[in-house]
Amino acid sequence: MRQLSCGATHCCLLSTDSVVFTWGAGDGGRLGHGDTTARHAPAPVAALLGECVAMVSCSVWHSAAIVTVPPYLTGGIVYVVVSLLLLLLLLLLLLLLLLRPPSSFSRPPACYYYSHITTAATAAATTTN
């Protein structure tokens, strides 16, 4: 075993021969097997067989693998499997941000508050004298 990464409900294991195994909750396709089936034992990810996987990572809703590409000098490819639910929530949030009306509330500048306070203090001082 080269690396083990665990999310909230699933895990990824990278073996010494660059085979990626995943298991746990499969909702949203986060295991990378092309379905949403939960796996109770480590199963190899077929899409990454034969690839030179450098690192794996799990989070709550996704799994990721960094795959190096020959000649191993300029970088590689990052494969990410994201839950469909998370993707829909992010798209909804983006849509809400883009469609919200502009804010009609504008705050007066800070000098307004200062001048208002000094005017009130001056008026109070002149009425007491």
N, C-alpha and C positions, 0 to 999 in steps of 0.2 A: 504494500500500500504506500503510495506517494503522498496523497492528500485526502482528507475527509472534511466535508463542509456540511453543516446542518442548518436548515431553516426551521421555522416553527413546526411544520408538520411533514417535512420530507428531508432526505439526505442525498448527497452526491459523494461518490468515492472515486478517486482517480488511482488506478493501479500503476505499478511500476512499468508496465508495458503499454501505457497510454490508453487503456480501456476505461471508459466512464460507466459507472454503475449508479443507478438511482433507485430509491424506494421510498415509500410513504404515501401520503395523500396525493392523488393524481388530478384533483379538480383543476380545471382551467388548462390542463395539459402541461403543468409545471415540471413533470418528470422527463419530458422530451421523447416519449415513446410514440407520439402521434395519437394518443387517446387520453381519456380522463379516468382510466382505471387505476385504483390504488394498488400498489405492489407491497407485499409484506416481506419480501426478500429482495436483496439486490439483484437488479436485472440490467444487462448491458444496454446502452443506448445505441441502437443500430445506426443512426445517422452519423455517429462519430467514430464508428469502427474503422480502423485503418488510418485515422487522422493522428497527427502528432499533437496531442492535447498537453498544454503546459500547466494549466491551472483550472480548477472548478470553484464555483461559489454558489451558495444558496442563500435566499432571503425568505421573507414571509410568502411572497407571491410568485417568485421566479427562480430560475436556475440559470447559470451562465458558465460557459467554457471558453477559455482562450486557446485557440488553435494556431500553432505556428505554421508558416508556409515556407518551403525551401526558397531561397538559400539561407533562411533563418537570420538574415541581416536587416531586413527592412520592416519587420513587424509580422502581423498575422491577421486572423479573423476572430471576431468575438461572436459566439453564438449565444443568444439569449432566448429563453423560453419564458414567456410572460403569461400569467393567468388572463383569460379573456375578461373576467370580471374586473380586474384591475385596469385593463386597457379601456374598457367601456367607461369606467369611472373617471379616468384621466381625460378621455375625449369629452365627456359631459362637463367636466370642470373647465376645460378649454373653451367649449362652446358657451358656457355661462359667462366666462370672462370676456369673450369677444362680443357677446350680445347685450351685455348690461348697459343701461343708459349712463351717460356721463353724469358725474356728481354735480348737483346744482348748489350744493352748500360751499360757500367760499368764506373762509375765515379772514377777518380784517387783519392787517399787519400788526405786529407786536407793538409798534409805536402808538397805535390807537388806544390800546389798553393803558399804556403809560400816561398818555396825555389826558385820558378820561379820569384816571386816578388823581393826577396832579391838579386838574381843574376842580374836582370835588373837594380835595384837601384845601385848596386856596379859597374856595367859596365858604367852607366851614370855618376857616381861620378868620376871614374878614367879617363874618356874622357874629363871632364871639367877641371881637374887639370893639 
